[in-house]
Amino acid sequence: MYSPLFNEKEKAVIRWGELVSKNEARYHKKTFETLSKYFDATEIVELTTVAAVPGLVEPVNGSV
């Protein structure tokens, strides 16, 4: 991401959210390492959960 509107920490969160929502985060160790510079393990779990929940809930909502 090459936007001047976000700092490096914000860019790391956005990138992580994109990867989690596409179920590709496990393949991007560099992104995880960058995220780890700014957040501890508990915070990364929280960020991952926030990014993953919409993808988990949508199939259920779509079938109702």
C-alpha positions, 0 to 999 in steps of 0.5 A, spaced: 500 500 500 503 506 497 498 511 500 500 517 504 494 517 508 496 511 513 502 510 517 506 504 517 502 501 523 495 502 520 498 499 513 500 493 517 493 492 520 489 494 513 494 489 509 493 483 515 485 484 515 485 483 507 489 477 508 485 474 513 479 476 510 482 472 503 484 466 508 491 467 506 494 470 512 498 464 513 502 465 507 505 472 508 510 471 514 513 478 512 506 481 513 506 478 520 513 480 522 511 487 520 504 487 524 508 484 530 513 490 531 506 494 533 502 489 536 503 483 541 500 476 540 493 478 544 492 484 540 494 480 533 489 475 535 484 480 536 485 484 530 485 477 526 478 475 529 475 482 527 477 481 520 475 473 520 468 474 523 464 477 517 467 471 513 464 466 518 458 470 519 456 471 511 455 464 509 450 463 515 446 469 513 446 468 506 443 461 507 437 464 512 
